[in-house]
């Protein structure tokens, strides 16, 4: 996922997202939710710099495999369930912070 300012090569291989509000204080934490339309996913793990790249670039990489603490991608967010969502153009994606009560 990338924000609307993604370069042309990145646009060809990414899902672009447009934000309706500020994301300047959002960060991903275990237990937060990502909702792709009506499909709800829970954050099982979020790498240390994920929030910064999300806020600055609108970029986040989601992994739909089980989080393994011995073999994982630090720059990604691992989601449950471990099935890829059905995506459609114009779909609303909501990032819900359970840790901030939002």
C-alpha positions in Angstrom: 0.0 0.0 0.0 1.2 3.5 -0.9 -0.1 7.0 -0.7 -1.1 9.0 -3.7 2.4 10.5 -4.1 3.9 7.1 -5.1 6.2 7.1 -8.2 5.0 5.6 -11.4 7.0 2.4 -11.1 5.6 1.9 -7.6 2.0 2.7 -8.8 2.3 -0.2 -11.2 2.8 -2.8 -8.4 0.9 -1.3 -5.4 -2.5 -0.6 -4.1 -2.8 3.2 -3.7 -4.6 4.8 -0.8 -6.0 8.3 -0.2 -6.5 9.5 3.3 -9.5 11.5 4.4 -7.8 12.9 7.5 -4.4 13.2 9.1 -2.4 10.1 9.9 0.3 12.1 11.6 -0.2 10.4 15.0 -1.2 6.9 13.8 0.9 3.9 14.6 0.3 0.1 14.3 0.1 -2.0 17.5 -0.8 -5.6 18.2 -4.6 -5.9 18.5 -5.3 -2.9 16.2 -7.6 -3.6 13.3 -7.4 -3.0 9.5 -10.7 -3.2 7.8 -10.8 -3.8 4.0 -14.5 -2.9 3.4 -16.3 -5.3 5.7 -13.3 -7.7 6.0 -11.8 -7.3 9.5 -8.1 -8.2 10.2 -6.3 -7.9 13.5 -2.6 -6.8 13.8 -0.5 -9.7 15.1 2.8 -7.9 14.8 4.0 -4.5 13.5 7.7 -3.7 12.8 9.4 -0.8 14.6 9.5 1.6 11.7 6.1 0.8 10.1 4.3 3.7 11.7 6.9 6.2 10.4 6.7 5.1 6.8 3.0 4.9 7.0 2.7 8.5 8.2 5.3 9.9 5.9 4.6 8.0 2.6 1.3 6.3 3.2 3.3 3.1 2.8 2.6 -0.2 4.6 3.3 -3.8 3.7 0.8 -6.3 5.0 1.7 -9.9 5.5 -1.1 -12.5 5.6 1.1 -15.3 7.0 1.5 -16.3 10.7 4.1 -14.2 12.6 7.2 -16.2 13.4 9.5 -14.4 15.9 12.5 -16.4 14.5 11.8 -15.4 10.8 9.9 -12.3 10.0 10.0 -9.0 8.0 10.7 -6.1 10.3 9.2 -3.5 8.0 5.8 -5.2 7.7 2.5 -5.6 9.5 1.3 -9.2 10.1 -2.4 -9.6 9.9 -4.9 -12.3 11.0 -6.7 -14.1 9.6 -4.1 -15.4 7.2 -6.1 -15.0 4.1 -5.7 -12.3 1.5 -8.7 -9.9 1.4 -10.8 -9.3 -1.6 -9.9 -5.8 -2.8 -11.9 -3.5 -5.1 -11.2 -0.1 -6.6 -12.8 2.6 -4.4 -12.9 0.3 -1.4 -12.7 2.0 2.0 -9.9 0.8 4.2 -10.0 1.7 7.9 -7.2 1.7 10.3 -8.6 1.3 13.8 -6.3 1.8 16.8 -7.5 -0.3 19.8 -4.6 1.0 21.9 -5.8 4.7 21.5 -9.5 3.9 21.9 -10.2 5.1 18.4 
